[in-house]
Amino acid sequence: MGAVTGPTSTEVIVAVDGGGMKTDAVALTMGGRVIARRRGPGSSPHFEGLARSVEIVDELVRDVTGDAAVRHVDLYLSGLDLPIEIERYRAAVAALPWARGGLVIDNDLFALLRAGTDEPDAVAIVCGSGINAVGVRGDGAVVRFPSLGPLSGDWGGGSGLGPEALWHAARDVDGRGERTSLTSAICAELGVGAIAELIEQLHFGERDQADLYALAPVIFAEASAGDAVARRLVDRQADEIIAFVRAIVHRLELASHAFPIVLGGSILQGGHAMLDERIAAGISSVAPHARIVRPDAPPILGAAIAAALHAGVPHDAVSRVRSEFAGEGAPTPV
């Protein structure tokens, strides 16, 4: 994505939102006006490694700031789930010129959260290539999760759905499992003649495991067509979302409160009726006064708002930040 305008010599605020697929960066004036904006590749340290993630972010920040003095930077990246990961990232950028002023580093869920709501009590859940959630309460209490995959009890997103679909397809082929239309659908989607061929490619490193993440839309399509195995995977994905909500509501004691639940990521923004209906019913049983919010602006908006607030811009300028992103549509896949 190109710049809105070129950065000037004025003092600027910078916001970065980085996921597994893309990274957005913006530079703002203290008046809340976007003066430069760029998009780069994914910068999650889980996928790219710490050093490469820092390189990507550094290039984008330098690009949007130009010769301007940097007053404050907010970085929100997927893959920063543990306190030690945040501290290591802070140490890795500490010597960079733009990191010497005000600096906030955290998980990209906080960008999604503030893209969807300004309310003090809120929950955000992302389900794209992976899955994670965060909850905040007005008194400053925060609930977050390690999001380390099976090691920390996580399942879902493309990284959970895709391999599970292949597992069922393999058992369909060799007779250990039930028949499923996922078998032929997977072969068609990934361009292989047979499941055995795909398994060999993955086993010998001829194909990246991440290719399986692309199977999520196939699973939803087969579920809608009536395949029982695919339908169970969709139900399981919905139940994982509900489990996050249940845990956050219990730990923050929000069961009787009215609050927004912000849903983001390609799977939760995909308009899958079967998934959405089960999620809505489950949330209603856990938090009857909560409401679901699907942001009509990308997570970089939330990052920009948070950066502006941390930099101490006036209230009317914070409102201007939101107007700068009006009409951009739903977030892109995370």
C-alpha positions in Angstrom: 0.0 0.0 0.0 1.4 3.4 -0.9 1.7 6.5 1.3 -1.2 8.8 1.9 1.3 11.6 1.5 5.0 11.7 2.1 6.2 12.1 5.7 7.3 15.6 6.6 9.8 17.1 9.1 7.1 17.5 11.7 7.1 15.3 14.9 5.2 12.1 14.2 3.5 9.2 16.0 4.0 5.7 14.5 1.7 2.7 14.7 2.5 -0.8 13.4 0.1 -3.8 13.2 1.8 -7.0 12.1 0.4 -10.5 11.5 1.4 -13.7 9.8 0.5 -12.4 6.3 1.0 -8.7 6.3 2.3 -5.7 8.3 0.8 -2.2 8.2 2.5 0.9 9.4 1.3 4.5 9.6 2.7 7.9 10.6 0.4 10.4 12.3 0.7 14.0 13.2 -0.1 15.1 16.8 -3.3 16.4 15.3 -4.3 12.9 14.3 -3.8 13.2 10.6 -2.3 10.2 8.7 0.7 11.5 6.7 2.2 8.3 5.5 1.2 4.6 5.3 2.8 1.5 4.0 2.1 -2.3 3.9 4.8 -5.0 4.0 5.0 -8.7 4.5 4.1 -10.6 7.6 6.3 -9.8 10.6 5.2 -12.3 13.3 8.3 -13.4 15.1 6.8 -16.9 15.4 6.8 -17.3 11.7 9.7 -15.0 10.6 12.1 -15.3 13.6 13.0 -12.3 15.8 15.8 -10.9 13.6 13.7 -11.0 10.4 10.7 -9.5 12.1 12.7 -6.6 13.3 14.1 -6.0 9.8 10.6 -5.9 8.3 9.3 -3.5 11.0 12.4 -1.3 10.9 12.1 -0.9 7.1 8.4 0.1 7.3 8.9 2.5 10.2 11.8 4.2 8.5 9.7 4.4 5.3 6.7 6.1 6.9 8.8 8.5 9.1 11.3 9.7 6.6 13.2 12.6 8.1 10.6 13.3 10.7 11.3 13.3 14.4 9.6 10.3 16.1 7.7 11.2 19.3 6.2 7.8 20.0 5.8 4.3 18.5 3.3 1.5 19.2 4.1 -1.9 17.8 1.4 -4.7 17.8 2.6 -8.0 16.4 1.2 -11.5 16.4 3.6 -13.9 18.0 4.3 -11.7 21.0 2.3 -13.7 23.5 4.6 -14.1 26.5 6.1 -11.3 28.6 9.6 -12.6 27.8 8.8 -12.4 24.0 7.9 -8.8 24.4 11.0 -8.0 26.4 13.2 -9.7 23.8 11.6 -7.7 21.1 12.1 -4.5 23.0 15.7 -5.3 23.5 16.1 -6.1 19.7 14.8 -2.7 18.6 16.3 -0.7 21.5 19.2 0.7 19.5 17.1 1.8 16.5 16.7 5.6 16.3 12.9 5.5 16.2 12.7 3.3 19.4 14.5 5.8 21.7 11.4 7.8 22.6 8.0 6.5 23.8 7.6 2.9 22.8 4.8 0.4 23.5 5.1 -3.2 22.2 2.4 -5.8 22.6 0.3 -8.5 20.9 -1.7 -7.5 17.8 -4.9 -8.5 19.6 -4.8 -5.1 21.2 -4.8 -3.4 17.8 -7.8 -5.5 16.8 -9.6 -4.7 20.1 -9.3 -0.9 19.7 -10.2 -1.1 16.1 -13.6 -2.5 17.2 -14.3 -0.6 20.4 -13.3 2.2 22.8 -15.2 0.6 25.7 -13.1 -0.2 28.9 -14.6 -3.7 29.3 -14.0 -5.7 26.1 -12.9 -9.0 24.6 -11.1 -9.6 21.3 -10.6 -12.9 19.5 -8.6 -13.5 16.4 -8.9 -16.6 14.2 -7.0 -16.5 11.0 -3.9 -18.6 10.5 -3.9 -19.1 14.3 -6.2 -18.4 17.2 -5.8 -16.2 20.3 -7.9 -13.9 22.6 -7.5 -11.1 25.1 -9.9 -9.6 27.6 -9.7 -6.2 29.4 -11.6 -4.6 32.2 -12.0 -1.0 33.1 -10.0 -1.3 36.3 -6.9 -2.4 34.3 -7.3 -6.2 34.7 -6.2 -8.1 31.6 -6.6 -11.8 30.6 -4.4 -13.1 27.9 -3.2 -16.5 26.7 0.2 -18.0 25.7 -1.1 -19.0 22.3 1.7 -21.6 21.7 -0.4 -24.1 19.9 -1.0 -27.5 21.4 1.6 -26.9 24.1 -0.7 -24.3 25.7 -4.0 -26.0 24.8 -4.8 -24.1 21.6 -6.5 -25.4 18.6 -8.0 -23.7 15.5 -7.4 -21.2 12.8 -5.9 -22.5 9.5 -3.1 -24.1 11.4 -5.5 -26.2 13.4 -8.2 -26.8 10.8 -6.0 -27.7 7.9 -3.9 -30.5 9.5 -7.0 -31.9 11.1 -8.8 -32.1 7.8 -5.8 -34.0 6.3 -5.9 -36.4 9.3 -9.5 -37.3 8.5 -8.8 -37.6 4.8 -5.9 -39.9 5.4 -8.1 -42.2 7.6 -10.8 -42.1 5.0 -8.4 -43.3 2.3 -6.9 -46.2 4.3 -10.2 -47.3 5.9 -9.5 -46.4 9.6 -12.0 -43.5 9.5 -15.3 -42.5 8.0 -15.8 -41.4 4.4 -15.6 -37.6 3.9 -15.8 -35.3 0.9 -12.8 -33.5 2.3 -10.6 -36.1 0.7 -11.3 -35.1 -2.9 -11.7 -31.4 -2.0 -8.2 -31.3 -0.4 -6.7 -32.9 -3.5 -8.4 -30.4 -5.8 -7.4 -27.4 -3.6 -3.7 -28.4 -3.3 -3.3 -29.8 -6.8 -2.4 -33.4 -5.9 -3.7 -36.7 -7.4 -4.1 -38.4 -4.1 -3.9 -37.9 -0.4 -0.9 -40.3 -0.2 1.0 -38.0 -2.6 0.3 -35.0 -0.4 1.4 -36.8 2.7 4.7 -37.8 1.0 5.3 -34.2 -0.1 4.9 -33.0 3.4 6.9 -35.8 4.9 9.9 -35.2 2.7 9.8 -31.4 3.0 8.8 -30.9 -0.7 5.7 -28.9 0.4 5.4 -26.5 3.3 3.1 -27.4 6.2 1.7 -23.9 5.9 0.1 -25.0 2.7 -2.5 -26.8 4.8 -3.6 -23.5 6.3 -5.3 -22.7 3.0 -7.7 -25.6 3.5 -10.0 -23.6 5.9 -12.3 -22.3 3.2 -12.5 -25.9 1.8 -13.6 -27.2 5.2 -16.4 -24.6 5.5 -17.6 -25.2 1.9 -17.8 -29.0 2.5 -19.6 -28.4 5.8 -22.2 -26.2 4.1 -22.6 -29.0 1.5 -23.5 -31.4 4.3 -20.3 -33.4 4.9 -20.4 -34.7 8.5 -16.7 -34.7 9.2 -16.4 -31.1 8.0 -19.4 -30.0 10.0 -17.8 -31.4 13.2 -14.6 -29.4 12.5 -16.7 -26.2 12.1 -18.5 -27.0 15.3 -15.2 -27.6 17.1 -13.8 -24.3 15.8 -16.9 -22.4 17.1 -16.6 -24.2 20.4 -13.0 -23.0 20.7 -14.1 -19.4 20.3 -16.8 -19.9 22.9 -14.3 -21.5 25.3 -12.1 -18.3 25.0 -15.1 -16.2 25.9 -16.1 -18.4 28.8 -12.6 -18.3 30.3 -12.3 -14.5 30.0 -15.8 -13.9 31.3 -15.1 -16.1 34.3 -11.7 -14.7 35.1 -12.7 -11.0 34.7 -16.2 -11.6 36.3 -18.0 -10.1 33.4 -21.0 -12.5 33.2 -23.5 -9.9 34.2 -21.9 -7.0 32.3 -22.7 -5.6 28.8 -19.5 -5.5 26.8 -18.3 -6.0 23.2 -16.6 -9.1 21.8 -14.5 -8.0 18.8 -14.0 -10.8 16.3 -11.2 -10.6 13.7 -9.1 -12.7 11.4 -10.0 -14.3 8.1 -12.1 -17.1 9.5 -14.2 -15.0 11.8 -14.6 -12.3 9.1 -15.4 -14.9 6.4 -19.2 -14.9 6.8 -19.5 -18.6 7.5 -23.2 -18.9 8.6 -22.8 -22.3 10.3 -19.8 -21.0 12.3 -21.3 -17.6 13.1 -24.6 -19.0 14.3 -23.0 -21.5 16.7 -20.7 -18.8 18.1 -23.5 -16.4 18.7 -25.6 -19.0 20.5 -22.6 -20.1 22.6 -21.7 -16.5 23.6 -25.3 -15.8 24.5 -25.3 -18.7 27.0 -22.0 -17.5 28.5 -22.4 -13.8 28.5 -26.1 -12.9 27.8 -25.4 -9.1 27.7 -22.4 -9.2 25.5 -22.6 -8.2 21.8 -20.5 -9.3 18.9 -18.6 -6.7 16.9 -16.9 -7.3 13.6 -14.9 -4.1 12.9 -15.5 -2.3 9.6 -11.9 -1.0 9.7 -8.5 -2.8 9.7 -6.6 -3.4 13.0 -4.1 -0.7 12.1 -6.8 1.7 13.1 -6.7 0.3 16.6 -2.9 0.5 16.7 -3.1 4.1 15.5 -5.7 5.1 18.1 -3.6 3.4 20.9 -0.5 5.2 19.7 -2.2 8.5 19.7 -3.5 8.0 23.2 -0.1 6.9 24.5 1.5 10.0 22.9 -1.0 12.2 24.7 -2.8 13.8 21.7 -5.9 15.8 22.4 -9.3 14.1 22.5 -10.5 15.7 19.2 -7.3 14.4 17.5 -8.1 10.8 18.6 -11.5 11.1 17.0 -9.8 12.4 13.8 -7.7 9.2 13.7 -10.8 7.1 13.5 -12.2 9.2 10.7 -9.0 8.8 8.7 -9.8 5.1 8.3 -13.6 5.4 7.7 -14.9 3.2 4.9 -12.0 0.9 4.5 -14.0 -2.3 5.1 -13.3 -5.3 7.3 -9.8 -6.3 8.4 -7.7 -8.4 6.1 -6.7 -11.9 7.1 -4.3 -12.1 10.1 
